[in-house]
Amino acid sequence: MKKIAFLAFTVMSAFSIAACSSSDPGSDDNGSGNNNNNNTNPNTGTTYTAPTYDDYYVPLADWNYRTQWNLANVHDPSVMLADDGYYYMYQTDASYGNAHVGHGHFFCRRSKDLVNWEFLGATMHGIPAWVKTKLNEIRSQMGLGASTANFNDQTQFGFWAPCVRRISSSLYRMYYVITIPGTIDGTGTWSERCFIGLMETATPSNPESWVDKGYVITNYSDKQLNFRVNATDWNNCYFKYNAIDPSLVIKDNGEHWLVYGSWHSGIAAVRLDPATGLPKQSLGNPWGDENAAAYGKTIYNRLLGKAGQRWQSSEAPEVVYRDGYYYMFLAYDELSVAYNTRVVRSRNIDGPYYDITGRDVTTSGGEAYPILTHPYKFGTDHGWVGISHCAVFDDGKGNWYYASQQRFPANYKGNAYSNALMMGAVRSIVWTSDGWPLVLPERYGAVPQQAISESELVGNWQHINLAYSYQQQAGSALLTLGSDHKVTAGFGAGSAWSFSASTGVLTIGTNKLYLKRELDWEASPRKQTIVYVGVSNDGKTTYWGKKIN
């Protein structure tokens, strides 16, 4: 299960955070130049102050520094814009050195500008009583005795992947996950089940105001009660749907749907009752063909059609609606390094979903494109890995954003545990002329968005071909745009380039690159720059780039 992979990289109670070196600055100068003035754009004259907090947050990782965390120690974020003008972010229980343990669950932050975040605290402080009751009720129906899990030891349970949505001005809902430790019935049986629960509040500014509303759904099996499957037999999972990673979607017609699932066979969509937030159809026992429809309809399975394959290495569906399409964002692969994000879309919430190549991924499965995020690095900077499990949201003014965790590579600064440093990251989304979302390479820094002039594009860029390569960071190469409208070095060398000021699109050969002003986080000091994102004509390679001089 996902939690097994996660714990392998984050349980570090045996080491001391204080032993890690923190003498060097967190950002490396990658030779991008322009250190004259960090606050003024020389081309537009606009003033701007870049955030200065250190990404390498080891000195502040301890719980006592939580008011200074900003986006340090973020994992599986969910973000919503509330009526009070704040963006609220909630997350999986995770932190460097397990600093969060004993301080509650599903931590909350808020921000007005998506750059500076205030830590508010926990929204849950114990395991809801219904979890043990429901678990033992299901076990009894399975012919099993009561669970032997120690419900007094919360550290043995997983608190995962909250999804938060505004329902109305006075109602906000959080769907959350609690995973039960152990196996169903001892050695040689599959891992114990998970539960998705529900909390509500009218005042997200007060994390203590969340009220638990109980059980929503659990894992469904299509194998009746044949749970005697070894918990390491990945291709023979007992559960068809894993009750984790919920995403609430509210349709224009008022229907509420929950999209959920990970790893075990794929992603499901189930309709909810808007009044209660619970499944519209009575669930029945979480096994048996007669109850299958109540637990949802399969809308994606990465390995569909591959005989004997059950463990499909895809999770964290996040579904949003825009301009007639439902867009489902998916996390691929293990989360410590390889984590990358794909997106597919459908005219219907329950599919079929198609990727940018036209592939029907609901009925045929397979790899989905485009790639939105992937391990990468610009120049000689350390770069980032493990970039996925995203929240996708808008500001109500046509601007869309992607938020996720991202991790340092292993052994950064000689720190054997650096890959467990999880920095929250917000990035802007741009939409192609064909209606596909693409994520900018640099994190959002609230840079003023004055019009870009063609003359600003002449010079040197760092270009990344973001093509899928398991656990490998995609590196950058120099790209030079000449004043004669020819590419003189790098990507598209020898091709003509042109720029449309009205659309903000740079064209190199036949490739369209969407431009935006953003922050160069790798420069020292950090400064404004111009970045781009585009996708290859076959849809399988994403292009990232930034202007360096």
Secondary structure, 3 states (H helix, E strand, C coil): CHHHHHHHHHCCCCCCHHHCCCCCCCCCCCCCCCCCCCCECCCCCCECCCCCCCCCCHHHCCHHHHHHCCCECCCCCEEEECCCCCEEEECCCCCHHHCCCCCCEEEEEEECCCCCCEEEEEEECCCCHHHHHHHHHHHHHCCCCCCCCCCCCHHHCEEEEEEEEEEECCEEEEEEEEECCCECCCCCCCECCEEEEEEEECCCCCHHHCEEEEEEEECEECCCCCCCCCCCCHHHCCCCECCCCCEEEECCCCCEEEEECCCECCEEEEEECCCCCCECCCCCCCECHHHHHHHCEEEECCCCCCCCCCECCEEEEEEEEECCEEEEEEEECCCCCCCEEEEEEECCCCCCCECCCCCEHHHHCCCCCCEEECCECCCCCCCEEEEEEEEEEECCCCCEEEEEEEECCCCHHHCCCHHHCEEEEEEEEEECCCCCEEECCCCCCCCCCCCCCHHHHCEEEEEEEECCCCCCCECEEEEEECCCCEEEECCCCCCEEEEECCCCEEEECCEEEEEEEEEECCCCCCEEEEEEEEECCCCCCEEEEEECC
